[in-house]
Amino acid sequence: MAAAPRWRERLFALYFLSHVPITVLLDLQPLLPARLHPQALTEVLQWYVTTFRDPLMLRPPEWFQAFMYCEALLQLPFFPVAAYAFFKGGCKWIRTPAIIYSTHVATTLFAILAHILFHDFSTSEQPGPRTQRERLALLSVYAPYLLIPLLILFTMLCNPHYNQVEKRKRK
């Protein structure tokens, strides 16, 4: 029986573990009243928006808010569970939830990346990327959140450890 490579499981565990504070402290700020997060975190978000010219995080459009609610209500509860499973290693029960998570995230990221690459920000209220270089810089921030879920999906579908059908014993 082939086990999943430990380096990959550790990468996935760190990805999920790091996602908890990023989601709670930064990603969900636009959805919450300003009084619920400290001024320092607001300043960090403002720095990010200004530095990377990310108009989605300042005043997110409705479609992006929908993705943020999915992150808060569906993904955030899954992060510690997935971190545990991948830190422990060899947990076959994580296969189906990881497939659901990774396909959901990849689908949302395709829409976000297409928006970053093809939207005409010259007519937007929010300061978005003006040059191809700024678009690629912003794309580089979002890209790991597509690439790692795709690697998770590939691992869950193709690695014999996770893709093995277990035979049930007859009574």
Chimera marker file (.cmm) of the C-alpha trace (Angstrom):
<marker_set name="trace">
<marker id="1" x="0.000" y="0.000" z="0.000" r="1" g="1" b="0" radius="0.5"/>
<marker id="2" x="1.579" y="3.286" z="-1.102" r="1" g="1" b="0" radius="0.5"/>
<marker id="3" x="1.447" y="6.111" z="1.397" r="1" g="1" b="0" radius="0.5"/>
<marker id="4" x="1.049" y="9.709" z="0.381" r="1" g="1" b="0" radius="0.5"/>
<marker id="5" x="4.390" y="11.525" z="0.407" r="1" g="1" b="0" radius="0.5"/>
<marker id="6" x="4.817" y="13.115" z="3.836" r="1" g="1" b="0" radius="0.5"/>
<marker id="7" x="6.200" y="16.353" z="2.386" r="1" g="1" b="0" radius="0.5"/>
<marker id="8" x="2.936" y="16.840" z="0.522" r="1" g="1" b="0" radius="0.5"/>
<marker id="9" x="0.809" y="16.100" z="3.572" r="1" g="1" b="0" radius="0.5"/>
<marker id="10" x="2.898" y="18.536" z="5.619" r="1" g="1" b="0" radius="0.5"/>
<marker id="11" x="2.514" y="21.192" z="2.925" r="1" g="1" b="0" radius="0.5"/>
<marker id="12" x="-1.255" y="20.692" z="2.977" r="1" g="1" b="0" radius="0.5"/>
<marker id="13" x="-1.326" y="20.838" z="6.784" r="1" g="1" b="0" radius="0.5"/>
<marker id="14" x="0.638" y="24.102" z="6.828" r="1" g="1" b="0" radius="0.5"/>
<marker id="15" x="-1.595" y="25.508" z="4.105" r="1" g="1" b="0" radius="0.5"/>
<marker id="16" x="-4.746" y="24.798" z="6.138" r="1" g="1" b="0" radius="0.5"/>
<marker id="17" x="-3.200" y="25.880" z="9.427" r="1" g="1" b="0" radius="0.5"/>
<marker id="18" x="-2.004" y="29.196" z="7.955" r="1" g="1" b="0" radius="0.5"/>
<marker id="19" x="-5.383" y="29.768" z="6.361" r="1" g="1" b="0" radius="0.5"/>
<marker id="20" x="-7.152" y="30.111" z="9.732" r="1" g="1" b="0" radius="0.5"/>
<marker id="21" x="-5.540" y="33.400" z="10.857" r="1" g="1" b="0" radius="0.5"/>
<marker id="22" x="-5.502" y="34.789" z="7.308" r="1" g="1" b="0" radius="0.5"/>
<marker id="23" x="-9.228" y="34.161" z="6.962" r="1" g="1" b="0" radius="0.5"/>
<marker id="24" x="-10.214" y="35.369" z="10.429" r="1" g="1" b="0" radius="0.5"/>
<marker id="25" x="-7.933" y="38.409" z="10.628" r="1" g="1" b="0" radius="0.5"/>
<marker id="26" x="-7.876" y="39.657" z="7.027" r="1" g="1" b="0" radius="0.5"/>
<marker id="27" x="-10.162" y="37.965" z="4.512" r="1" g="1" b="0" radius="0.5"/>
<marker id="28" x="-13.385" y="38.436" z="6.463" r="1" g="1" b="0" radius="0.5"/>
<marker id="29" x="-12.822" y="42.097" z="7.406" r="1" g="1" b="0" radius="0.5"/>
<marker id="30" x="-14.981" y="43.462" z="4.571" r="1" g="1" b="0" radius="0.5"/>
<marker id="31" x="-17.941" y="41.404" z="5.806" r="1" g="1" b="0" radius="0.5"/>
<marker id="32" x="-17.727" y="42.469" z="9.453" r="1" g="1" b="0" radius="0.5"/>
<marker id="33" x="-18.454" y="45.815" z="11.115" r="1" g="1" b="0" radius="0.5"/>
<marker id="34" x="-15.268" y="47.883" z="11.507" r="1" g="1" b="0" radius="0.5"/>
<marker id="35" x="-15.585" y="47.931" z="15.301" r="1" g="1" b="0" radius="0.5"/>
<marker id="36" x="-15.007" y="44.145" z="15.451" r="1" g="1" b="0" radius="0.5"/>
<marker id="37" x="-11.399" y="44.218" z="14.270" r="1" g="1" b="0" radius="0.5"/>
<marker id="38" x="-8.485" y="46.214" z="15.681" r="1" g="1" b="0" radius="0.5"/>
<marker id="39" x="-7.187" y="49.277" z="13.875" r="1" g="1" b="0" radius="0.5"/>
<marker id="40" x="-3.832" y="47.532" z="13.295" r="1" g="1" b="0" radius="0.5"/>
<marker id="41" x="-5.535" y="44.811" z="11.240" r="1" g="1" b="0" radius="0.5"/>
<marker id="42" x="-7.453" y="47.422" z="9.269" r="1" g="1" b="0" radius="0.5"/>
<marker id="43" x="-4.130" y="49.084" z="8.501" r="1" g="1" b="0" radius="0.5"/>
<marker id="44" x="-2.613" y="45.776" z="7.370" r="1" g="1" b="0" radius="0.5"/>
<marker id="45" x="-5.530" y="45.237" z="5.005" r="1" g="1" b="0" radius="0.5"/>
<marker id="46" x="-5.250" y="48.815" z="3.737" r="1" g="1" b="0" radius="0.5"/>
<marker id="47" x="-1.514" y="48.320" z="3.141" r="1" g="1" b="0" radius="0.5"/>
<marker id="48" x="-2.223" y="45.123" z="1.191" r="1" g="1" b="0" radius="0.5"/>
<marker id="49" x="-4.942" y="46.763" z="-0.915" r="1" g="1" b="0" radius="0.5"/>
<marker id="50" x="-2.693" y="49.730" z="-1.710" r="1" g="1" b="0" radius="0.5"/>
<marker id="51" x="0.465" y="47.720" z="-2.347" r="1" g="1" b="0" radius="0.5"/>
<marker id="52" x="-1.104" y="45.056" z="-4.555" r="1" g="1" b="0" radius="0.5"/>
<marker id="53" x="-3.913" y="47.238" z="-5.925" r="1" g="1" b="0" radius="0.5"/>
<marker id="54" x="-6.542" y="44.664" z="-4.975" r="1" g="1" b="0" radius="0.5"/>
<marker id="55" x="-9.956" y="46.271" z="-5.414" r="1" g="1" b="0" radius="0.5"/>
<marker id="56" x="-11.768" y="43.094" z="-4.382" r="1" g="1" b="0" radius="0.5"/>
<marker id="57" x="-10.751" y="43.345" z="-0.739" r="1" g="1" b="0" radius="0.5"/>
<marker id="58" x="-11.616" y="46.994" z="-0.074" r="1" g="1" b="0" radius="0.5"/>
<marker id="59" x="-15.266" y="47.062" z="-1.141" r="1" g="1" b="0" radius="0.5"/>
<marker id="60" x="-15.939" y="43.621" z="-2.589" r="1" g="1" b="0" radius="0.5"/>
<marker id="61" x="-18.584" y="43.245" z="-5.283" r="1" g="1" b="0" radius="0.5"/>
<marker id="62" x="-21.536" y="41.007" z="-4.441" r="1" g="1" b="0" radius="0.5"/>
<marker id="63" x="-20.167" y="37.982" z="-6.312" r="1" g="1" b="0" radius="0.5"/>
<marker id="64" x="-16.912" y="38.229" z="-4.321" r="1" g="1" b="0" radius="0.5"/>
<marker id="65" x="-18.840" y="38.664" z="-1.067" r="1" g="1" b="0" radius="0.5"/>
<marker id="66" x="-20.591" y="35.386" z="-1.860" r="1" g="1" b="0" radius="0.5"/>
<marker id="67" x="-17.165" y="33.725" z="-2.093" r="1" g="1" b="0" radius="0.5"/>
<marker id="68" x="-16.213" y="35.337" z="1.246" r="1" g="1" b="0" radius="0.5"/>
<marker id="69" x="-19.338" y="33.950" z="2.922" r="1" g="1" b="0" radius="0.5"/>
<marker id="70" x="-18.466" y="30.491" z="1.564" r="1" g="1" b="0" radius="0.5"/>
<marker id="71" x="-14.989" y="30.903" z="3.012" r="1" g="1" b="0" radius="0.5"/>
<marker id="72" x="-16.400" y="31.892" z="6.399" r="1" g="1" b="0" radius="0.5"/>
<marker id="73" x="-19.207" y="29.347" z="6.655" r="1" g="1" b="0" radius="0.5"/>
<marker id="74" x="-17.919" y="26.332" z="4.711" r="1" g="1" b="0" radius="0.5"/>
<marker id="75" x="-14.148" y="26.524" z="4.462" r="1" g="1" b="0" radius="0.5"/>
<marker id="76" x="-13.133" y="27.990" z="7.836" r="1" g="1" b="0" radius="0.5"/>
<marker id="77" x="-14.655" y="25.103" z="9.863" r="1" g="1" b="0" radius="0.5"/>
<marker id="78" x="-12.853" y="22.656" z="7.546" r="1" g="1" b="0" radius="0.5"/>
<marker id="79" x="-9.368" y="24.218" z="7.951" r="1" g="1" b="0" radius="0.5"/>
<marker id="80" x="-8.542" y="22.771" z="11.414" r="1" g="1" b="0" radius="0.5"/>
<marker id="81" x="-10.001" y="19.377" z="10.471" r="1" g="1" b="0" radius="0.5"/>
<marker id="82" x="-7.879" y="19.211" z="7.327" r="1" g="1" b="0" radius="0.5"/>
<marker id="83" x="-4.788" y="20.512" z="9.161" r="1" g="1" b="0" radius="0.5"/>
<marker id="84" x="-5.210" y="17.729" z="11.734" r="1" g="1" b="0" radius="0.5"/>
<marker id="85" x="-5.702" y="15.021" z="9.095" r="1" g="1" b="0" radius="0.5"/>
<marker id="86" x="-2.681" y="16.043" z="7.069" r="1" g="1" b="0" radius="0.5"/>
<marker id="87" x="-0.422" y="16.611" z="10.102" r="1" g="1" b="0" radius="0.5"/>
<marker id="88" x="-1.369" y="13.174" z="11.404" r="1" g="1" b="0" radius="0.5"/>
<marker id="89" x="-0.843" y="11.706" z="7.939" r="1" g="1" b="0" radius="0.5"/>
<marker id="90" x="-2.418" y="8.755" z="6.209" r="1" g="1" b="0" radius="0.5"/>
<marker id="91" x="-6.018" y="9.691" z="7.082" r="1" g="1" b="0" radius="0.5"/>
<marker id="92" x="-8.031" y="8.215" z="4.225" r="1" g="1" b="0" radius="0.5"/>
<marker id="93" x="-11.275" y="9.720" z="5.568" r="1" g="1" b="0" radius="0.5"/>
<marker id="94" x="-10.090" y="13.197" z="4.456" r="1" g="1" b="0" radius="0.5"/>
<marker id="95" x="-10.304" y="12.207" z="0.788" r="1" g="1" b="0" radius="0.5"/>
<marker id="96" x="-13.931" y="13.154" z="0.056" r="1" g="1" b="0" radius="0.5"/>
<marker id="97" x="-13.949" y="16.415" z="2.073" r="1" g="1" b="0" radius="0.5"/>
<marker id="98" x="-10.612" y="17.402" z="0.491" r="1" g="1" b="0" radius="0.5"/>
<marker id="99" x="-11.986" y="16.749" z="-3.003" r="1" g="1" b="0" radius="0.5"/>
<marker id="100" x="-15.053" y="18.879" z="-2.247" r="1" g="1" b="0" radius="0.5"/>
<marker id="101" x="-12.911" y="21.657" z="-0.757" r="1" g="1" b="0" radius="0.5"/>
<marker id="102" x="-10.355" y="21.708" z="-3.554" r="1" g="1" b="0" radius="0.5"/>
<marker id="103" x="-12.903" y="21.712" z="-6.386" r="1" g="1" b="0" radius="0.5"/>
<marker id="104" x="-14.894" y="24.475" z="-4.679" r="1" g="1" b="0" radius="0.5"/>
<marker id="105" x="-11.823" y="26.652" z="-4.135" r="1" g="1" b="0" radius="0.5"/>
<marker id="106" x="-10.429" y="26.038" z="-7.623" r="1" g="1" b="0" radius="0.5"/>
<marker id="107" x="-13.770" y="27.032" z="-9.137" r="1" g="1" b="0" radius="0.5"/>
<marker id="108" x="-13.923" y="30.284" z="-7.169" r="1" g="1" b="0" radius="0.5"/>
<marker id="109" x="-10.279" y="31.091" z="-7.918" r="1" g="1" b="0" radius="0.5"/>
<marker id="110" x="-10.797" y="30.709" z="-11.660" r="1" g="1" b="0" radius="0.5"/>
<marker id="111" x="-13.427" y="33.445" z="-11.496" r="1" g="1" b="0" radius="0.5"/>
<marker id="112" x="-11.232" y="35.681" z="-9.322" r="1" g="1" b="0" radius="0.5"/>
<marker id="113" x="-8.164" y="35.236" z="-11.531" r="1" g="1" b="0" radius="0.5"/>
<marker id="114" x="-10.184" y="35.899" z="-14.688" r="1" g="1" b="0" radius="0.5"/>
<marker id="115" x="-11.491" y="39.098" z="-13.099" r="1" g="1" b="0" radius="0.5"/>
<marker id="116" x="-7.960" y="40.192" z="-12.198" r="1" g="1" b="0" radius="0.5"/>
<marker id="117" x="-6.629" y="39.422" z="-15.669" r="1" g="1" b="0" radius="0.5"/>
<marker id="118" x="-9.454" y="40.700" z="-17.868" r="1" g="1" b="0" radius="0.5"/>
<marker id="119" x="-11.539" y="43.301" z="-16.017" r="1" g="1" b="0" radius="0.5"/>
<marker id="120" x="-11.252" y="46.917" z="-17.152" r="1" g="1" b="0" radius="0.5"/>
<marker id="121" x="-10.303" y="48.621" z="-13.891" r="1" g="1" b="0" radius="0.5"/>
<marker id="122" x="-10.060" y="52.052" z="-15.534" r="1" g="1" b="0" radius="0.5"/>
<marker id="123" x="-13.829" y="52.463" z="-15.086" r="1" g="1" b="0" radius="0.5"/>
<marker id="124" x="-13.923" y="51.082" z="-11.514" r="1" g="1" b="0" radius="0.5"/>
<marker id="125" x="-14.418" y="53.113" z="-8.347" r="1" g="1" b="0" radius="0.5"/>
<marker id="126" x="-11.682" y="51.069" z="-6.680" r="1" g="1" b="0" radius="0.5"/>
<marker id="127" x="-8.039" y="51.496" z="-7.692" r="1" g="1" b="0" radius="0.5"/>
<marker id="128" x="-7.243" y="48.233" z="-9.437" r="1" g="1" b="0" radius="0.5"/>
<marker id="129" x="-4.156" y="47.101" z="-11.273" r="1" g="1" b="0" radius="0.5"/>
<marker id="130" x="-3.273" y="49.484" z="-14.108" r="1" g="1" b="0" radius="0.5"/>
<marker id="131" x="-0.474" y="47.633" z="-15.846" r="1" g="1" b="0" radius="0.5"/>
<marker id="132" x="0.144" y="44.044" z="-16.820" r="1" g="1" b="0" radius="0.5"/>
<marker id="133" x="2.898" y="43.934" z="-14.203" r="1" g="1" b="0" radius="0.5"/>
<marker id="134" x="0.445" y="45.028" z="-11.462" r="1" g="1" b="0" radius="0.5"/>
<marker id="135" x="-2.063" y="42.424" z="-12.649" r="1" g="1" b="0" radius="0.5"/>
<marker id="136" x="0.606" y="39.713" z="-12.464" r="1" g="1" b="0" radius="0.5"/>
<marker id="137" x="1.706" y="40.882" z="-9.001" r="1" g="1" b="0" radius="0.5"/>
<marker id="138" x="-1.886" y="40.614" z="-7.773" r="1" g="1" b="0" radius="0.5"/>
<marker id="139" x="-2.259" y="37.300" z="-9.562" r="1" g="1" b="0" radius="0.5"/>
<marker id="140" x="0.811" y="36.012" z="-7.678" r="1" g="1" b="0" radius="0.5"/>
<marker id="141" x="-0.973" y="36.695" z="-4.368" r="1" g="1" b="0" radius="0.5"/>
<marker id="142" x="-3.996" y="34.619" z="-5.373" r="1" g="1" b="0" radius="0.5"/>
<marker id="143" x="-2.183" y="31.885" z="-7.361" r="1" g="1" b="0" radius="0.5"/>
<marker id="144" x="-1.101" y="29.702" z="-4.391" r="1" g="1" b="0" radius="0.5"/>
<marker id="145" x="-4.758" y="29.476" z="-3.361" r="1" g="1" b="0" radius="0.5"/>
<marker id="146" x="-5.429" y="27.849" z="-6.723" r="1" g="1" b="0" radius="0.5"/>
<marker id="147" x="-2.274" y="25.773" z="-7.095" r="1" g="1" b="0" radius="0.5"/>
<marker id="148" x="-2.284" y="24.106" z="-3.675" r="1" g="1" b="0" radius="0.5"/>
<marker id="149" x="-5.967" y="23.061" z="-3.892" r="1" g="1" b="0" radius="0.5"/>
<marker id="150" x="-5.248" y="21.649" z="-7.369" r="1" g="1" b="0" radius="0.5"/>
<marker id="151" x="-2.351" y="19.680" z="-5.874" r="1" g="1" b="0" radius="0.5"/>
<marker id="152" x="-4.686" y="18.463" z="-3.111" r="1" g="1" b="0" radius="0.5"/>
<marker id="153" x="-7.222" y="17.389" z="-5.730" r="1" g="1" b="0" radius="0.5"/>
<marker id="154" x="-4.561" y="15.621" z="-7.798" r="1" g="1" b="0" radius="0.5"/>
<marker id="155" x="-3.260" y="13.840" z="-4.685" r="1" g="1" b="0" radius="0.5"/>
<marker id="156" x="-6.722" y="12.724" z="-3.571" r="1" g="1" b="0" radius="0.5"/>
<marker id="157" x="-7.645" y="11.445" z="-7.045" r="1" g="1" b="0" radius="0.5"/>
<marker id="158" x="-4.355" y="9.905" z="-8.184" r="1" g="1" b="0" radius="0.5"/>
<marker id="159" x="-2.380" y="8.776" z="-5.149" r="1" g="1" b="0" radius="0.5"/>
<marker id="160" x="-3.032" y="5.082" z="-4.520" r="1" g="1" b="0" radius="0.5"/>
<marker id="161" x="-3.115" y="5.655" z="-0.754" r="1" g="1" b="0" radius="0.5"/>
<marker id="162" x="-6.137" y="7.946" z="-1.012" r="1" g="1" b="0" radius="0.5"/>
<marker id="163" x="-7.673" y="6.396" z="-4.111" r="1" g="1" b="0" radius="0.5"/>
<marker id="164" x="-7.871" y="2.852" z="-2.834" r="1" g="1" b="0" radius="0.5"/>
<marker id="165" x="-11.244" y="1.156" z="-2.617" r="1" g="1" b="0" radius="0.5"/>
<marker id="166" x="-11.502" y="-0.706" z="0.654" r="1" g="1" b="0" radius="0.5"/>
<marker id="167" x="-13.061" y="-4.141" z="0.573" r="1" g="1" b="0" radius="0.5"/>
<marker id="168" x="-15.730" y="-4.819" z="3.160" r="1" g="1" b="0" radius="0.5"/>
<marker id="169" x="-15.659" y="-8.040" z="5.099" r="1" g="1" b="0" radius="0.5"/>
<marker id="170" x="-18.588" y="-10.367" z="4.756" r="1" g="1" b="0" radius="0.5"/>
<marker id="171" x="-20.251" y="-11.514" z="7.934" r="1" g="1" b="0" radius="0.5"/>
<link id1="1" id2="2" r="1" g="1" b="0" radius="0.2"/>
<link id1="2" id2="3" r="1" g="1" b="0" radius="0.2"/>
<link id1="3" id2="4" r="1" g="1" b="0" radius="0.2"/>
<link id1="4" id2="5" r="1" g="1" b="0" radius="0.2"/>
<link id1="5" id2="6" r="1" g="1" b="0" radius="0.2"/>
<link id1="6" id2="7" r="1" g="1" b="0" radius="0.2"/>
<link id1="7" id2="8" r="1" g="1" b="0" radius="0.2"/>
<link id1="8" id2="9" r="1" g="1" b="0" radius="0.2"/>
<link id1="9" id2="10" r="1" g="1" b="0" radius="0.2"/>
<link id1="10" id2="11" r="1" g="1" b="0" radius="0.2"/>
<link id1="11" id2="12" r="1" g="1" b="0" radius="0.2"/>
<link id1="12" id2="13" r="1" g="1" b="0" radius="0.2"/>
<link id1="13" id2="14" r="1" g="1" b="0" radius="0.2"/>
<link id1="14" id2="15" r="1" g="1" b="0" radius="0.2"/>
<link id1="15" id2="16" r="1" g="1" b="0" radius="0.2"/>
<link id1="16" id2="17" r="1" g="1" b="0" radius="0.2"/>
<link id1="17" id2="18" r="1" g="1" b="0" radius="0.2"/>
<link id1="18" id2="19" r="1" g="1" b="0" radius="0.2"/>
<link id1="19" id2="20" r="1" g="1" b="0" radius="0.2"/>
<link id1="20" id2="21" r="1" g="1" b="0" radius="0.2"/>
<link id1="21" id2="22" r="1" g="1" b="0" radius="0.2"/>
<link id1="22" id2="23" r="1" g="1" b="0" radius="0.2"/>
<link id1="23" id2="24" r="1" g="1" b="0" radius="0.2"/>
<link id1="24" id2="25" r="1" g="1" b="0" radius="0.2"/>
<link id1="25" id2="26" r="1" g="1" b="0" radius="0.2"/>
<link id1="26" id2="27" r="1" g="1" b="0" radius="0.2"/>
<link id1="27" id2="28" r="1" g="1" b="0" radius="0.2"/>
<link id1="28" id2="29" r="1" g="1" b="0" radius="0.2"/>
<link id1="29" id2="30" r="1" g="1" b="0" radius="0.2"/>
<link id1="30" id2="31" r="1" g="1" b="0" radius="0.2"/>
<link id1="31" id2="32" r="1" g="1" b="0" radius="0.2"/>
<link id1="32" id2="33" r="1" g="1" b="0" radius="0.2"/>
<link id1="33" id2="34" r="1" g="1" b="0" radius="0.2"/>
<link id1="34" id2="35" r="1" g="1" b="0" radius="0.2"/>
<link id1="35" id2="36" r="1" g="1" b="0" radius="0.2"/>
<link id1="36" id2="37" r="1" g="1" b="0" radius="0.2"/>
<link id1="37" id2="38" r="1" g="1" b="0" radius="0.2"/>
<link id1="38" id2="39" r="1" g="1" b="0" radius="0.2"/>
<link id1="39" id2="40" r="1" g="1" b="0" radius="0.2"/>
<link id1="40" id2="41" r="1" g="1" b="0" radius="0.2"/>
<link id1="41" id2="42" r="1" g="1" b="0" radius="0.2"/>
<link id1="42" id2="43" r="1" g="1" b="0" radius="0.2"/>
<link id1="43" id2="44" r="1" g="1" b="0" radius="0.2"/>
<link id1="44" id2="45" r="1" g="1" b="0" radius="0.2"/>
<link id1="45" id2="46" r="1" g="1" b="0" radius="0.2"/>
<link id1="46" id2="47" r="1" g="1" b="0" radius="0.2"/>
<link id1="47" id2="48" r="1" g="1" b="0" radius="0.2"/>
<link id1="48" id2="49" r="1" g="1" b="0" radius="0.2"/>
<link id1="49" id2="50" r="1" g="1" b="0" radius="0.2"/>
<link id1="50" id2="51" r="1" g="1" b="0" radius="0.2"/>
<link id1="51" id2="52" r="1" g="1" b="0" radius="0.2"/>
<link id1="52" id2="53" r="1" g="1" b="0" radius="0.2"/>
<link id1="53" id2="54" r="1" g="1" b="0" radius="0.2"/>
<link id1="54" id2="55" r="1" g="1" b="0" radius="0.2"/>
<link id1="55" id2="56" r="1" g="1" b="0" radius="0.2"/>
<link id1="56" id2="57" r="1" g="1" b="0" radius="0.2"/>
<link id1="57" id2="58" r="1" g="1" b="0" radius="0.2"/>
<link id1="58" id2="59" r="1" g="1" b="0" radius="0.2"/>
<link id1="59" id2="60" r="1" g="1" b="0" radius="0.2"/>
<link id1="60" id2="61" r="1" g="1" b="0" radius="0.2"/>
<link id1="61" id2="62" r="1" g="1" b="0" radius="0.2"/>
<link id1="62" id2="63" r="1" g="1" b="0" radius="0.2"/>
<link id1="63" id2="64" r="1" g="1" b="0" radius="0.2"/>
<link id1="64" id2="65" r="1" g="1" b="0" radius="0.2"/>
<link id1="65" id2="66" r="1" g="1" b="0" radius="0.2"/>
<link id1="66" id2="67" r="1" g="1" b="0" radius="0.2"/>
<link id1="67" id2="68" r="1" g="1" b="0" radius="0.2"/>
<link id1="68" id2="69" r="1" g="1" b="0" radius="0.2"/>
<link id1="69" id2="70" r="1" g="1" b="0" radius="0.2"/>
<link id1="70" id2="71" r="1" g="1" b="0" radius="0.2"/>
<link id1="71" id2="72" r="1" g="1" b="0" radius="0.2"/>
<link id1="72" id2="73" r="1" g="1" b="0" radius="0.2"/>
<link id1="73" id2="74" r="1" g="1" b="0" radius="0.2"/>
<link id1="74" id2="75" r="1" g="1" b="0" radius="0.2"/>
<link id1="75" id2="76" r="1" g="1" b="0" radius="0.2"/>
<link id1="76" id2="77" r="1" g="1" b="0" radius="0.2"/>
<link id1="77" id2="78" r="1" g="1" b="0" radius="0.2"/>
<link id1="78" id2="79" r="1" g="1" b="0" radius="0.2"/>
<link id1="79" id2="80" r="1" g="1" b="0" radius="0.2"/>
<link id1="80" id2="81" r="1" g="1" b="0" radius="0.2"/>
<link id1="81" id2="82" r="1" g="1" b="0" radius="0.2"/>
<link id1="82" id2="83" r="1" g="1" b="0" radius="0.2"/>
<link id1="83" id2="84" r="1" g="1" b="0" radius="0.2"/>
<link id1="84" id2="85" r="1" g="1" b="0" radius="0.2"/>
<link id1="85" id2="86" r="1" g="1" b="0" radius="0.2"/>
<link id1="86" id2="87" r="1" g="1" b="0" radius="0.2"/>
<link id1="87" id2="88" r="1" g="1" b="0" radius="0.2"/>
<link id1="88" id2="89" r="1" g="1" b="0" radius="0.2"/>
<link id1="89" id2="90" r="1" g="1" b="0" radius="0.2"/>
<link id1="90" id2="91" r="1" g="1" b="0" radius="0.2"/>
<link id1="91" id2="92" r="1" g="1" b="0" radius="0.2"/>
<link id1="92" id2="93" r="1" g="1" b="0" radius="0.2"/>
<link id1="93" id2="94" r="1" g="1" b="0" radius="0.2"/>
<link id1="94" id2="95" r="1" g="1" b="0" radius="0.2"/>
<link id1="95" id2="96" r="1" g="1" b="0" radius="0.2"/>
<link id1="96" id2="97" r="1" g="1" b="0" radius="0.2"/>
<link id1="97" id2="98" r="1" g="1" b="0" radius="0.2"/>
<link id1="98" id2="99" r="1" g="1" b="0" radius="0.2"/>
<link id1="99" id2="100" r="1" g="1" b="0" radius="0.2"/>
<link id1="100" id2="101" r="1" g="1" b="0" radius="0.2"/>
<link id1="101" id2="102" r="1" g="1" b="0" radius="0.2"/>
<link id1="102" id2="103" r="1" g="1" b="0" radius="0.2"/>
<link id1="103" id2="104" r="1" g="1" b="0" radius="0.2"/>
<link id1="104" id2="105" r="1" g="1" b="0" radius="0.2"/>
<link id1="105" id2="106" r="1" g="1" b="0" radius="0.2"/>
<link id1="106" id2="107" r="1" g="1" b="0" radius="0.2"/>
<link id1="107" id2="108" r="1" g="1" b="0" radius="0.2"/>
<link id1="108" id2="109" r="1" g="1" b="0" radius="0.2"/>
<link id1="109" id2="110" r="1" g="1" b="0" radius="0.2"/>
<link id1="110" id2="111" r="1" g="1" b="0" radius="0.2"/>
<link id1="111" id2="112" r="1" g="1" b="0" radius="0.2"/>
<link id1="112" id2="113" r="1" g="1" b="0" radius="0.2"/>
<link id1="113" id2="114" r="1" g="1" b="0" radius="0.2"/>
<link id1="114" id2="115" r="1" g="1" b="0" radius="0.2"/>
<link id1="115" id2="116" r="1" g="1" b="0" radius="0.2"/>
<link id1="116" id2="117" r="1" g="1" b="0" radius="0.2"/>
<link id1="117" id2="118" r="1" g="1" b="0" radius="0.2"/>
<link id1="118" id2="119" r="1" g="1" b="0" radius="0.2"/>
<link id1="119" id2="120" r="1" g="1" b="0" radius="0.2"/>
<link id1="120" id2="121" r="1" g="1" b="0" radius="0.2"/>
<link id1="121" id2="122" r="1" g="1" b="0" radius="0.2"/>
<link id1="122" id2="123" r="1" g="1" b="0" radius="0.2"/>
<link id1="123" id2="124" r="1" g="1" b="0" radius="0.2"/>
<link id1="124" id2="125" r="1" g="1" b="0" radius="0.2"/>
<link id1="125" id2="126" r="1" g="1" b="0" radius="0.2"/>
<link id1="126" id2="127" r="1" g="1" b="0" radius="0.2"/>
<link id1="127" id2="128" r="1" g="1" b="0" radius="0.2"/>
<link id1="128" id2="129" r="1" g="1" b="0" radius="0.2"/>
<link id1="129" id2="130" r="1" g="1" b="0" radius="0.2"/>
<link id1="130" id2="131" r="1" g="1" b="0" radius="0.2"/>
<link id1="131" id2="132" r="1" g="1" b="0" radius="0.2"/>
<link id1="132" id2="133" r="1" g="1" b="0" radius="0.2"/>
<link id1="133" id2="134" r="1" g="1" b="0" radius="0.2"/>
<link id1="134" id2="135" r="1" g="1" b="0" radius="0.2"/>
<link id1="135" id2="136" r="1" g="1" b="0" radius="0.2"/>
<link id1="136" id2="137" r="1" g="1" b="0" radius="0.2"/>
<link id1="137" id2="138" r="1" g="1" b="0" radius="0.2"/>
<link id1="138" id2="139" r="1" g="1" b="0" radius="0.2"/>
<link id1="139" id2="140" r="1" g="1" b="0" radius="0.2"/>
<link id1="140" id2="141" r="1" g="1" b="0" radius="0.2"/>
<link id1="141" id2="142" r="1" g="1" b="0" radius="0.2"/>
<link id1="142" id2="143" r="1" g="1" b="0" radius="0.2"/>
<link id1="143" id2="144" r="1" g="1" b="0" radius="0.2"/>
<link id1="144" id2="145" r="1" g="1" b="0" radius="0.2"/>
<link id1="145" id2="146" r="1" g="1" b="0" radius="0.2"/>
<link id1="146" id2="147" r="1" g="1" b="0" radius="0.2"/>
<link id1="147" id2="148" r="1" g="1" b="0" radius="0.2"/>
<link id1="148" id2="149" r="1" g="1" b="0" radius="0.2"/>
<link id1="149" id2="150" r="1" g="1" b="0" radius="0.2"/>
<link id1="150" id2="151" r="1" g="1" b="0" radius="0.2"/>
<link id1="151" id2="152" r="1" g="1" b="0" radius="0.2"/>
<link id1="152" id2="153" r="1" g="1" b="0" radius="0.2"/>
<link id1="153" id2="154" r="1" g="1" b="0" radius="0.2"/>
<link id1="154" id2="155" r="1" g="1" b="0" radius="0.2"/>
<link id1="155" id2="156" r="1" g="1" b="0" radius="0.2"/>
<link id1="156" id2="157" r="1" g="1" b="0" radius="0.2"/>
<link id1="157" id2="158" r="1" g="1" b="0" radius="0.2"/>
<link id1="158" id2="159" r="1" g="1" b="0" radius="0.2"/>
<link id1="159" id2="160" r="1" g="1" b="0" radius="0.2"/>
<link id1="160" id2="161" r="1" g="1" b="0" radius="0.2"/>
<link id1="161" id2="162" r="1" g="1" b="0" radius="0.2"/>
<link id1="162" id2="163" r="1" g="1" b="0" radius="0.2"/>
<link id1="163" id2="164" r="1" g="1" b="0" radius="0.2"/>
<link id1="164" id2="165" r="1" g="1" b="0" radius="0.2"/>
<link id1="165" id2="166" r="1" g="1" b="0" radius="0.2"/>
<link id1="166" id2="167" r="1" g="1" b="0" radius="0.2"/>
<link id1="167" id2="168" r="1" g="1" b="0" radius="0.2"/>
<link id1="168" id2="169" r="1" g="1" b="0" radius="0.2"/>
<link id1="169" id2="170" r="1" g="1" b="0" radius="0.2"/>
<link id1="170" id2="171" r="1" g="1" b="0" radius="0.2"/>
</marker_set>
